[in-house]
């Protein structure tokens, strides 16, 4: 970032991790591809719920769509409580840039943590279909700009908000979040990861991007799965890092990226979320570019991943797009 004009340009280029992305055509069994970026899948009582940043006919300034499936193959939707939307503008904090939602079940309520107006907020509902509503019209963090939230609840009950702060690059941070999800403990705010490795900045830009964090725990070790590069870059890809503490320090895996165009043949593949299916098999839902020549609208797909010792391994041959009949 250099002068004011270049700052504004780069800011709009690299902060919009939730706006547009290019792909081939592997196992696209359905003709109607689901057009969602930054997707997440939430499983509850036999049903899979798919959410994400809208990239098709519905502008991402309107809220969040939701699709459902019983088998991860046949999807219906959008089926949100409000004309296909699980959360709509007006019931939420913010009025534009609804990006990268995450869904949790907590204390008999469903929580949606999301980005709007380049800030982070949360909403609640009695159903995964919505309507989700934000009681507070204030962001969780009142200063600066931050996107791509992910809440991890540890075994001791402590809650952590992983997110991307827009400061000299898209950098991943963490802070403990209070039990009401309305504020963080500022003294715990810690930087986790920035884009310093060659695979994380293949275009050698001055505003490097690491974003879309998901954190899971396995055999006492914390794993952060994240994406790097600008989402419009065909080299957008997924790697991971490990730590003995939810606050870090994080050690980046030497085998990253584990999901990229090199092993999936898909341009701009990344920014998703981990979920376990009804058979307890682990998957990563993500997006790709629309095709080889167009970034947008981005398409949702899934790929199987698993632990091999202390490593996370992806199975490129399992990749498939998600679609409706």
C-alpha positions as CSV (number, residue, x, y, z in Angstrom):
1,X,0.0,0.0,0.0
2,X,1.5,3.3,-1.0
3,X,-0.5,6.4,-1.7
4,X,-4.1,7.1,-0.9
5,X,-5.4,6.1,-4.3
6,X,-3.5,2.8,-4.3
7,X,-4.7,2.1,-0.8
8,X,-8.3,2.5,-1.8
9,X,-7.8,0.3,-4.8
10,X,-6.0,-2.4,-3.0
11,X,-8.5,-2.3,-0.1
12,X,-11.4,-2.9,-2.4
13,X,-9.5,-5.6,-4.3
14,X,-8.3,-7.6,-1.3
15,X,-10.9,-7.0,1.4
16,X,-13.7,-8.3,-0.7
17,X,-13.0,-11.9,0.1
18,X,-16.8,-12.3,-0.3
19,X,-17.5,-10.9,-3.8
20,X,-16.5,-12.8,-6.9
21,X,-14.2,-15.9,-8.2
22,X,-13.2,-19.3,-12.1
23,X,-13.3,-23.3,-12.6
24,X,-13.5,-26.4,-14.9
25,X,-16.2,-29.0,-14.8
26,X,-15.5,-32.1,-12.7
27,X,-18.3,-34.1,-11.2
28,X,-21.1,-31.6,-11.8
29,X,-24.0,-33.9,-11.6
30,X,-26.6,-31.2,-11.4
31,X,-27.2,-28.7,-14.1
32,X,-28.2,-26.0,-11.6
33,X,-24.9,-25.2,-9.7
34,X,-25.4,-23.6,-6.3
35,X,-23.9,-20.1,-6.6
36,X,-22.5,-19.4,-3.2
37,X,-19.1,-18.2,-2.0
38,X,-17.5,-18.6,1.4
39,X,-19.9,-21.5,2.1
40,X,-20.6,-23.3,5.4
41,X,-22.6,-26.5,6.0
42,X,-24.4,-27.0,9.3
43,X,-25.8,-30.5,10.2
44,X,-28.8,-30.8,12.5
45,X,-31.1,-33.8,13.0
46,X,-30.6,-35.5,9.7
47,X,-30.5,-32.3,7.5
48,X,-27.6,-30.5,6.1
49,X,-28.0,-26.7,5.8
50,X,-25.8,-24.8,3.3
51,X,-25.2,-21.1,3.7
52,X,-22.8,-18.6,2.1
53,X,-22.1,-15.3,0.4
54,X,-24.6,-15.0,-2.4
55,X,-23.0,-14.5,-5.8
56,X,-25.9,-15.2,-8.2
57,X,-29.2,-13.4,-8.8
58,X,-29.6,-12.2,-5.2
59,X,-27.1,-9.4,-4.4
60,X,-25.0,-10.1,-1.3
61,X,-26.4,-6.9,0.2
62,X,-29.8,-8.7,0.8
63,X,-28.8,-11.3,3.4
64,X,-28.0,-15.0,3.4
65,X,-29.7,-17.8,1.5
66,X,-30.0,-21.4,2.8
67,X,-30.2,-24.7,1.0
68,X,-31.0,-28.1,2.5
69,X,-30.2,-31.7,1.7
70,X,-30.5,-35.1,3.4
71,X,-27.6,-36.7,1.6
72,X,-25.2,-33.9,0.4
73,X,-26.2,-34.8,-3.2
74,X,-29.7,-33.6,-3.8
75,X,-30.1,-30.0,-2.6
76,X,-33.3,-27.9,-2.3
77,X,-33.5,-24.2,-2.2
78,X,-33.1,-21.5,-1.4
79,X,-35.6,-22.4,1.3
80,X,-34.9,-19.8,4.0
81,X,-37.9,-18.6,6.1
82,X,-37.9,-15.2,4.3
83,X,-38.2,-15.7,0.5
84,X,-35.3,-18.1,0.6
85,X,-33.2,-16.0,3.0
86,X,-32.3,-17.2,6.5
87,X,-31.3,-13.7,7.4
88,X,-32.4,-10.6,5.6
89,X,-31.3,-7.0,5.6
90,X,-33.3,-5.0,8.1
91,X,-33.3,-7.8,10.7
92,X,-29.5,-7.5,10.9
93,X,-26.6,-5.3,11.6
94,X,-25.5,-3.6,8.4
95,X,-27.0,-3.0,5.0
96,X,-24.5,-4.3,2.5
97,X,-21.7,-6.8,2.0
98,X,-23.3,-9.8,3.8
99,X,-20.4,-12.3,3.7
100,X,-19.1,-15.6,5.2
101,X,-21.7,-16.7,7.7
102,X,-21.1,-19.4,10.3
103,X,-23.9,-21.3,12.2
104,X,-23.7,-22.8,15.7
105,X,-26.2,-24.4,18.0
106,X,-25.8,-23.1,21.5
107,X,-28.1,-23.2,24.5
108,X,-31.2,-24.3,22.6
109,X,-30.7,-21.5,20.0
110,X,-29.2,-21.2,16.6
111,X,-26.6,-18.5,16.2
112,X,-25.3,-17.0,13.0
113,X,-22.1,-15.1,13.1
114,X,-21.5,-13.0,9.9
115,X,-19.9,-10.1,8.2
116,X,-21.8,-7.0,7.1
117,X,-20.4,-3.5,6.3
118,X,-16.9,-5.0,6.8
119,X,-17.7,-5.7,10.5
120,X,-18.8,-8.7,12.5
121,X,-22.2,-9.3,14.1
122,X,-24.4,-12.1,15.2
123,X,-28.0,-13.1,15.0
124,X,-30.2,-15.8,16.6
125,X,-33.1,-18.0,15.5
126,X,-35.2,-20.9,16.7
127,X,-34.6,-22.7,13.4
128,X,-31.6,-23.2,11.0
129,X,-33.9,-21.8,8.3
130,X,-34.4,-18.6,10.1
131,X,-35.5,-16.0,10.4
132,X,-32.3,-15.0,12.1
133,X,-32.5,-11.6,13.8
134,X,-29.8,-9.4,15.4
135,X,-31.1,-7.9,18.6
136,X,-28.1,-5.5,18.6
137,X,-27.6,-3.4,15.6
138,X,-24.0,-2.9,16.6
139,X,-20.9,-4.8,15.5
140,X,-19.1,-7.1,18.0
141,X,-15.8,-5.1,17.5
142,X,-16.4,-1.4,17.4
143,X,-13.1,-0.2,15.9
144,X,-11.5,-0.9,12.6
145,X,-12.7,-3.3,9.9
146,X,-12.9,-7.1,10.3
147,X,-14.4,-9.9,8.3
148,X,-14.7,-13.7,8.0
149,X,-15.7,-14.6,11.6
150,X,-15.4,-18.1,13.1
151,X,-16.3,-19.0,16.7
152,X,-14.6,-22.0,18.3
153,X,-15.8,-23.2,21.7
154,X,-13.1,-25.2,23.5
155,X,-13.6,-28.1,25.9
156,X,-13.3,-25.8,28.9
157,X,-16.2,-23.7,27.6
158,X,-14.0,-20.7,26.6
159,X,-15.1,-19.2,23.3
160,X,-12.8,-17.7,20.7
161,X,-13.6,-15.4,17.8
162,X,-11.2,-16.0,14.9
163,X,-11.5,-13.3,12.2
164,X,-9.7,-11.3,9.6
165,X,-8.6,-7.8,10.4
166,X,-8.0,-5.4,7.4
167,X,-4.6,-4.0,8.4
168,X,-1.6,-4.0,6.1
169,X,-3.1,-7.1,4.5
170,X,-5.9,-9.5,5.4
171,X,-4.5,-10.9,8.6
172,X,-6.1,-13.6,10.8
173,X,-6.6,-12.7,14.5
174,X,-8.2,-14.3,17.5
175,X,-9.7,-13.0,20.7
176,X,-11.7,-14.6,23.5
177,X,-15.4,-13.7,23.0
178,X,-17.7,-13.2,25.9
179,X,-20.5,-15.7,26.6
180,X,-23.2,-13.3,25.2
181,X,-21.3,-13.1,21.9
182,X,-21.7,-9.3,21.9
183,X,-18.1,-8.3,22.7
184,X,-14.5,-9.6,22.9
185,X,-12.0,-9.5,25.7
186,X,-9.6,-6.9,24.1
187,X,-6.6,-7.9,26.2
188,X,-6.7,-11.3,24.5
189,X,-6.6,-10.0,20.9
190,X,-3.7,-11.8,19.1
191,X,-2.5,-12.0,15.6
192,X,-2.3,-15.6,14.3
193,X,-1.4,-15.6,10.6
194,X,-0.4,-13.3,7.8
195,X,0.6,-14.0,4.2
196,X,4.4,-14.4,4.1
197,X,5.0,-17.7,2.3
198,X,5.4,-17.9,-1.5
199,X,2.2,-20.0,-1.9
200,X,0.2,-17.4,0.1
201,X,1.1,-14.5,-2.2
202,X,1.8,-15.8,-5.7
203,X,1.3,-12.4,-7.3
204,X,3.7,-10.7,-4.8
205,X,1.2,-8.0,-3.9
206,X,1.8,-5.4,-1.2
207,X,-1.5,-6.3,0.5
208,X,-1.1,-10.1,1.1
209,X,-4.3,-12.1,1.9
210,X,-4.9,-14.8,4.5
211,X,-8.6,-15.3,5.3
212,X,-11.5,-17.6,5.9
213,X,-10.3,-19.3,9.1
214,X,-11.8,-22.5,10.5
215,X,-10.4,-23.9,13.8
216,X,-10.8,-27.5,15.0
217,X,-9.2,-29.6,17.7
218,X,-7.8,-33.1,17.3
219,X,-5.8,-35.1,19.7
220,X,-5.1,-32.0,21.9
221,X,-3.8,-30.0,18.9
222,X,-5.5,-27.0,17.4
223,X,-5.8,-26.8,13.6
224,X,-6.5,-23.6,11.7
225,X,-7.5,-24.1,8.1
226,X,-7.3,-21.0,6.0
227,X,-7.2,-19.6,2.5
228,X,-4.5,-17.4,1.0
229,X,-4.1,-15.1,-2.1
230,X,-6.8,-12.7,-3.4
231,X,-9.9,-14.7,-4.2
232,X,-9.8,-13.6,-7.8
233,X,-6.3,-15.1,-8.2
234,X,-6.4,-18.6,-9.8
235,X,-3.9,-19.6,-7.1
236,X,-6.4,-19.0,-4.3
237,X,-5.8,-22.1,-2.2
238,X,-6.3,-23.7,1.3
239,X,-3.6,-24.5,3.8
240,X,-3.4,-25.1,7.6
241,X,-1.4,-24.4,10.7
242,X,-1.3,-26.0,14.1
243,X,-0.9,-24.7,17.7
244,X,-0.9,-26.1,21.2
245,X,-3.1,-23.2,22.3
246,X,-6.2,-21.5,20.7
247,X,-4.3,-18.2,21.0
248,X,-1.2,-19.5,19.2
249,X,1.6,-19.3,18.3
250,X,0.7,-21.1,15.0
251,X,3.1,-23.2,13.0
252,X,2.2,-23.4,9.3
253,X,2.1,-26.8,7.8
254,X,5.0,-27.6,5.4
255,X,2.6,-29.5,3.1
256,X,0.3,-26.5,2.5
257,X,-1.6,-25.8,0.3
258,X,-3.6,-29.0,0.7
259,X,-6.4,-27.9,-1.6
260,X,-5.4,-25.9,-4.8
261,X,-5.9,-25.8,-8.5
262,X,-2.9,-28.0,-8.8
263,X,-4.6,-31.0,-7.2
264,X,-8.3,-30.2,-8.0
265,X,-8.0,-28.6,-11.5
266,X,-10.3,-25.8,-10.1
267,X,-9.3,-22.2,-10.3
268,X,-9.8,-20.0,-7.2
269,X,-10.6,-22.8,-4.9
270,X,-11.0,-22.1,-1.2
271,X,-12.6,-20.2,1.7
272,X,-15.0,-22.7,3.2
273,X,-15.6,-24.6,6.4
274,X,-15.2,-28.0,7.9
275,X,-18.1,-30.2,8.7
276,X,-18.8,-33.9,9.6
277,X,-21.4,-35.9,7.8
278,X,-23.9,-38.2,9.5
279,X,-21.3,-41.0,9.3
280,X,-18.8,-38.8,11.1
281,X,-16.6,-38.4,8.0
282,X,-14.9,-35.0,7.7
283,X,-15.4,-32.7,4.7
284,X,-14.6,-29.2,3.6
285,X,-17.1,-27.1,1.8
286,X,-15.7,-24.3,-0.4
287,X,-16.1,-22.3,-3.5
288,X,-14.4,-22.1,-6.9
289,X,-14.3,-19.7,-9.8
290,X,-17.3,-20.0,-12.1
291,X,-15.1,-21.3,-15.0
292,X,-11.7,-20.9,-16.5
293,X,-12.4,-17.4,-17.8
294,X,-14.8,-15.9,-15.2
295,X,-14.4,-15.5,-11.5
296,X,-18.1,-14.8,-10.7
297,X,-20.6,-16.0,-9.8
298,X,-18.6,-18.5,-7.7
299,X,-19.8,-22.1,-7.2
300,X,-20.0,-24.2,-4.1
301,X,-18.5,-27.6,-3.8
302,X,-17.2,-30.2,-1.3
303,X,-14.1,-32.2,-0.8
304,X,-13.3,-35.0,1.7
305,X,-10.5,-34.4,4.1
306,X,-9.1,-36.5,6.9
307,X,-6.4,-36.6,9.6
308,X,-3.3,-38.7,8.8
309,X,-1.2,-38.6,12.0
310,X,-0.9,-34.9,12.8
311,X,-1.5,-33.8,9.2
312,X,-4.7,-32.9,7.4
313,X,-5.0,-34.6,4.0
314,X,-7.4,-33.7,1.3
315,X,-8.8,-36.2,-1.2
316,X,-8.9,-34.3,-4.6
317,X,-10.7,-37.2,-6.4
318,X,-13.7,-36.7,-4.0
319,X,-14.3,-33.1,-5.1
320,X,-17.8,-32.4,-6.5
321,X,-19.9,-29.3,-7.1
322,X,-23.2,-28.8,-5.3
323,X,-26.4,-28.2,-7.2
324,X,-30.1,-28.4,-7.3
325,X,-32.4,-30.4,-9.5
